[in-house]
Amino acid sequence: MRRLKRTSIGANAKCFMTFHVADILSVITYVAPAWASLITDSSKDDLESIQKQAPIIINPNRCYKENLSELLL
């Protein structure tokens, strides 16, 4: 997402949100039942970190909780 944001295509928050839901969140949701019982605490923390970065990348001018409510995550 950071690489996409740096490009000159002029993508807005809605485009980034669509990308996040379609390409990232859908994969995580799809595979979660398969490895949920096997995941370590460290891996859970890494996954949560990735999930927290998305709203900040999409809209860096707002705090994390404002982004969640605005982006409906």
Secondary structure, DSSP 8 states (H G I E B T S, - for coil): -HHHHHSTT---HHHHHHHIIIIIIHHHHHHHHHHTTT--HHHHHHHHHHHHHHHHHH-TTS-HHHHHHHHT-
